């Protein structure tokens, strides 16, 4: 049985990942803030929860011990380098052979070859400025977190999600190395399927040192590529 840790397990994405992992027979350890532990009541006695901030190095060290995989929701909350602190703690303390799967948005680019629309670029700039002004999030720190991941020699994957929606699973999303690929044009993925891609990546060595940008497998753009239209 594989043992995995989900960092940020109490959020919607984290809970979906927990369910997918349990369905696959994985042993699950989760990290979330103490005040959010109650959100995980439906998983009682099926998972182990380590309460604490996800950028707390001692919390992460305890949670990832002996894990075969670590799934990390990179959230940029606050103005205290939450994303980069979380990423660095995982990179430093996860077992050397562990698969490390991180989540972020399309705005992250690994090699500068992604192609974004003017609308997307403008929106990212506005959100970055506004959240920094209100001191609620640091989008730039999520960028810094991914730079550290990309420079690491660990067995990492950074999953870049499109816009998300709720709904029943449509299956494993499709992906491309670069935003701008026609297959990604629909820019929508079911949140439950984003979680599915994260969990499935643990056992997909082809995704090691990749930063796949994903989209729902039943979106118009995905289906158009599949059928050759």
Secondary structure in CASP SS format (residue, H / E / C, confidence):
PFRMAT SS
TARGET T0000
AUTHOR 0000-0000-0000
METHOD secondary structure of the structure
MODEL  1
X C 1.00
X C 1.00
X E 1.00
X E 1.00
X E 1.00
X E 1.00
X E 1.00
X C 1.00
X C 1.00
X C 1.00
X C 1.00
X H 1.00
X H 1.00
X H 1.00
X H 1.00
X H 1.00
X H 1.00
X H 1.00
X H 1.00
X H 1.00
X H 1.00
X H 1.00
X H 1.00
X C 1.00
X C 1.00
X C 1.00
X E 1.00
X E 1.00
X E 1.00
X E 1.00
X E 1.00
X E 1.00
X C 1.00
X H 1.00
X H 1.00
X H 1.00
X H 1.00
X H 1.00
X H 1.00
X H 1.00
X H 1.00
X H 1.00
X H 1.00
X C 1.00
X C 1.00
X C 1.00
X E 1.00
X E 1.00
X E 1.00
X E 1.00
X E 1.00
X C 1.00
X C 1.00
X C 1.00
X C 1.00
X C 1.00
X H 1.00
X H 1.00
X H 1.00
X H 1.00
X H 1.00
X H 1.00
X H 1.00
X H 1.00
X C 1.00
X C 1.00
X C 1.00
X C 1.00
X E 1.00
X E 1.00
X E 1.00
X E 1.00
X E 1.00
X C 1.00
X C 1.00
X C 1.00
X E 1.00
X C 1.00
X C 1.00
X C 1.00
X C 1.00
X H 1.00
X H 1.00
X H 1.00
X H 1.00
X H 1.00
X H 1.00
X H 1.00
X H 1.00
X H 1.00
X H 1.00
X H 1.00
X H 1.00
X C 1.00
X C 1.00
X C 1.00
X C 1.00
X C 1.00
X E 1.00
X E 1.00
X E 1.00
X E 1.00
X E 1.00
X E 1.00
X E 1.00
X C 1.00
X C 1.00
X C 1.00
X C 1.00
X C 1.00
X C 1.00
X C 1.00
X C 1.00
X C 1.00
X C 1.00
X C 1.00
X C 1.00
X H 1.00
X H 1.00
X H 1.00
X H 1.00
X H 1.00
X H 1.00
X H 1.00
X H 1.00
X H 1.00
X H 1.00
X H 1.00
X H 1.00
X H 1.00
X H 1.00
X H 1.00
X H 1.00
X H 1.00
X C 1.00
X C 1.00
X E 1.00
X C 1.00
X H 1.00
X H 1.00
X H 1.00
X H 1.00
X H 1.00
X H 1.00
X H 1.00
X H 1.00
X H 1.00
X H 1.00
X H 1.00
X H 1.00
X C 1.00
X C 1.00
X C 1.00
X C 1.00
X E 1.00
X E 1.00
X E 1.00
X E 1.00
X E 1.00
X E 1.00
X E 1.00
X C 1.00
X E 1.00
X E 1.00
X E 1.00
X C 1.00
X C 1.00
X C 1.00
X C 1.00
X C 1.00
X C 1.00
X C 1.00
X C 1.00
X E 1.00
X E 1.00
X E 1.00
X C 1.00
X C 1.00
X C 1.00
X C 1.00
X C 1.00
X H 1.00
X H 1.00
X H 1.00
X C 1.00
X C 1.00
X C 1.00
X E 1.00
X E 1.00
X E 1.00
X H 1.00
X H 1.00
X H 1.00
X H 1.00
X H 1.00
X H 1.00
X H 1.00
X H 1.00
X H 1.00
X H 1.00
X H 1.00
X C 1.00
X C 1.00
X C 1.00
X H 1.00
X H 1.00
X H 1.00
X C 1.00
X C 1.00
X E 1.00
X C 1.00
X C 1.00
X E 1.00
X E 1.00
X E 1.00
X C 1.00
X C 1.00
X C 1.00
X C 1.00
X H 1.00
X H 1.00
X H 1.00
X H 1.00
X H 1.00
X H 1.00
X H 1.00
X H 1.00
X C 1.00
X C 1.00
END
